[in-house]
Amino acid sequence: MILAVDIGNTAIKLAVVDDVTVYDLIRTSPGDFLSHVENIISSYPDVQCACVCQVGKTDIKLLHALEGLLKVTYINEESKLPFNNLYQSETLGNDRKALVAGALALEKEGQDLLIIDIGTCVTYDFVDAEKNYHGGAISPGLRLRYESLHNFTAKLPLLKAERVRGFIGTSTDQSIHSGVVNGLSLEVKGMIKKYAKKYENLHVIITGGDSDLLVKQLKNRFFASPFLMLYGIHNLYKINS
């Protein structure tokens, strides 16, 4: 049992995680981070260690304070991985490492996996049945798409994502929702179709903050795993501790 710390682009998530369960998931800000950590330690005295997966920026003083409370492991470029990394860039994002590690911890052996994380960005990560990680794709998430329409035009409003019924928007707001939500849904469907055509044994896992909305929009029975990142952090901690 550890404290998993996921420092993303828009929020910090904390949870106590073991091999099978995620306990007390908390979304917090830097200002409330340490008080939440202290409350977790008080509630779960068996938690002696933390594992940090950092993508977004945070004050280094917070991490130093965390190190004063728990033994901390960081996911970084030196971390041992449960897959063979064939990615050709010098660095693979810590979040993508954790997502793949989480998928491998949950799924059965010998299966091609496509992991789709729908958050600030949408990431597609493919690992084959022999645990070779090949890479995938990165595109803007729902919030970025809405913000880009508002920020780079003179009159379009800033909207929040919502489920869309139908394709023809009969107002400006409906047209934006249709373009953004249906557009991303079609992108996800198209990517899955491309992978499934090449890999017949493909298993698709969808996760991320906007995954619930997109899974409902897709109307397909994909496996949704809201805690995939946290299970991956736990899996990487076990491998590297």
C-alpha positions in Angstrom: 0.0 0.0 0.0 1.4 3.3 -1.1 0.4 6.9 -1.7 0.2 7.5 -5.4 0.8 11.1 -6.5 -0.2 12.1 -10.1 0.8 15.6 -10.9 -0.9 16.4 -14.2 -1.4 19.5 -16.3 -4.5 20.7 -14.6 -4.7 19.0 -11.1 -2.8 16.9 -8.6 -4.4 13.6 -7.7 -3.7 11.6 -4.6 -4.8 8.1 -3.7 -3.8 5.2 -1.5 -3.3 2.2 -3.8 -2.5 -1.5 -3.4 -2.5 -4.4 -5.8 -6.3 -4.4 -6.2 -7.9 -1.3 -4.8 -7.7 2.5 -5.1 -8.7 4.2 -1.8 -9.9 7.8 -1.3 -9.0 9.5 -4.6 -8.5 13.2 -4.0 -8.1 16.0 -6.5 -6.2 18.9 -5.0 -4.3 22.1 -5.6 -0.7 22.9 -4.6 -2.1 25.0 -1.7 -4.0 22.1 -0.1 -1.5 19.3 -1.2 0.3 18.9 2.1 -2.7 19.0 4.3 -4.3 16.2 2.3 -1.1 14.2 2.5 -1.0 14.6 6.3 -4.7 13.5 6.5 -4.0 10.4 4.4 -1.0 9.4 6.5 -3.2 9.8 9.6 -6.0 7.7 8.2 -3.7 5.1 6.7 -0.8 4.5 9.1 0.5 1.6 7.0 1.4 4.0 4.2 5.1 4.7 4.5 6.0 5.3 0.9 4.9 7.5 -2.0 5.4 7.3 -5.7 5.2 10.4 -7.8 4.4 10.7 -11.5 4.9 14.3 -12.6 3.9 15.8 -15.9 2.8 19.3 -14.9 4.8 21.9 -13.0 4.8 22.1 -9.3 6.8 23.9 -6.6 9.8 21.8 -5.7 9.3 22.8 -2.1 6.1 20.7 -2.0 8.0 17.6 -3.1 10.8 18.3 -0.6 8.1 18.6 2.1 6.6 15.3 0.9 10.0 13.7 1.3 10.0 14.8 4.9 6.8 12.8 5.5 7.3 9.7 3.4 9.9 7.7 1.5 9.4 9.0 -2.1 10.1 7.2 -5.4 9.9 9.3 -8.6 9.0 7.9 -12.0 11.6 9.3 -14.4 13.9 8.4 -17.3 15.9 6.0 -15.1 12.8 4.0 -14.0 12.7 0.3 -14.8 9.7 -0.5 -17.0 7.6 -3.6 -17.4 7.8 -3.3 -21.2 10.4 -3.0 -24.0 10.4 0.7 -25.0 10.8 1.1 -28.7 9.9 4.8 -28.7 12.4 6.7 -30.8 12.3 10.0 -28.9 14.9 10.5 -26.1 12.2 10.7 -23.5 8.8 9.0 -23.1 6.4 11.0 -20.9 6.1 9.8 -17.3 2.3 9.7 -17.7 2.5 7.4 -20.7 4.9 5.1 -18.9 2.4 4.8 -16.0 -0.6 4.2 -18.3 1.1 1.4 -20.1 2.4 -0.1 -16.8 -1.2 0.1 -15.4 -2.6 -1.6 -18.5 0.0 -4.4 -18.2 -0.8 -4.9 -14.5 -4.6 -5.3 -15.2 -4.7 -7.2 -18.5 -3.9 -10.8 -19.2 -0.7 -11.8 -20.9 -0.3 -12.1 -24.7 -2.7 -9.4 -25.7 -2.2 -6.4 -28.0 -3.3 -3.2 -26.1 -4.3 0.2 -27.2 -4.5 2.6 -24.2 -6.4 5.9 -24.9 -6.1 8.6 -22.2 -8.7 11.4 -22.7 -7.6 14.3 -20.6 -6.0 17.7 -21.3 -4.4 15.9 -24.3 -5.6 12.7 -25.9 -2.9 10.1 -26.0 -2.9 6.8 -27.8 -0.3 4.2 -26.7 0.1 0.8 -28.3 1.9 -2.2 -26.7 1.9 -5.5 -28.5 1.4 -9.0 -27.1 5.1 -9.4 -26.5 5.2 -6.2 -24.3 6.9 -4.1 -27.0 5.8 -0.4 -26.6 5.7 1.2 -30.1 4.3 4.7 -29.4 1.1 6.1 -30.7 -0.4 9.6 -31.1 -1.1 12.8 -29.2 -3.9 15.2 -30.0 -5.8 18.1 -28.2 -8.3 17.0 -25.6 -11.9 18.4 -25.2 -10.9 21.4 -23.1 -8.1 22.5 -25.4 -10.5 22.2 -28.4 -13.1 24.4 -26.8 -10.5 26.9 -25.6 -8.9 27.1 -29.0 -12.2 28.0 -30.7 -12.8 30.7 -28.1 -9.2 32.1 -27.9 -8.5 32.2 -31.6 -11.7 33.7 -32.8 -13.4 37.0 -32.1 -17.0 35.9 -31.2 -17.2 32.2 -30.4 -18.1 31.5 -26.7 -16.1 29.3 -24.3 -18.3 26.3 -23.6 -17.9 23.3 -21.3 -18.0 19.8 -22.7 -21.4 18.0 -22.7 -22.8 14.9 -24.4 -24.1 15.6 -28.0 -27.1 14.0 -29.6 -27.1 14.2 -33.4 -24.6 15.9 -35.7 -26.4 19.0 -37.0 -26.0 22.0 -34.7 -28.9 24.4 -35.0 -27.3 27.2 -33.0 -23.7 28.4 -32.4 -23.4 26.6 -29.1 -24.8 23.3 -30.6 -22.5 23.6 -33.6 -19.5 24.0 -31.3 -20.5 21.0 -29.2 -21.1 19.0 -32.3 -17.8 19.9 -33.8 -15.7 19.3 -30.7 -17.4 16.3 -29.1 -18.4 14.5 -32.3 -15.1 15.4 -33.9 -13.1 13.8 -31.0 -15.5 10.8 -31.0 -14.9 10.2 -34.7 -11.2 10.6 -34.2 -11.1 8.0 -31.4 -13.3 5.6 -33.5 -11.1 6.0 -36.5 -7.9 5.4 -34.5 -9.4 2.2 -33.0 -10.5 1.0 -36.4 -7.0 1.5 -37.8 -5.3 -0.5 -35.0 -8.0 -3.2 -35.0 -7.5 -3.7 -38.7 -3.8 -4.4 -38.2 -4.0 -6.2 -34.8 -6.9 -8.7 -34.7 -6.4 -9.5 -31.0 -6.6 -5.8 -30.0 -8.0 -4.8 -26.6 -8.9 -1.2 -26.1 -8.7 0.6 -22.7 -10.0 4.1 -22.3 -9.1 6.3 -19.3 -8.7 9.9 -18.3 -10.8 12.8 -16.9 -13.1 13.0 -19.9 -13.3 9.3 -20.6 -16.9 8.9 -19.2 -18.3 11.5 -21.6 -16.5 10.0 -24.6 -17.4 6.4 -23.8 -21.0 7.3 -23.6 -20.7 9.3 -26.9 -18.9 6.4 -28.6 -21.7 3.9 -27.7 -19.3 1.0 -27.8 -18.4 -1.4 -25.1 -14.8 -0.4 -24.6 -13.1 -1.2 -21.3 -13.1 2.0 -19.2 -10.5 2.2 -16.4 -10.7 5.5 -14.5 -7.8 4.5 -12.2 -5.4 3.2 -14.8 -2.8 5.9 -14.1 -2.9 5.1 -10.3 -2.5 1.4 -10.9 0.4 2.1 -13.2 2.1 4.3 -10.6 1.7 1.5 -8.1 3.1 -1.1 -10.6 6.1 1.1 -11.3 6.7 1.6 -7.6 6.8 -2.2 -7.1 9.2 -2.7 -10.0 11.6 0.1 -8.9 11.5 -0.3 -5.1 
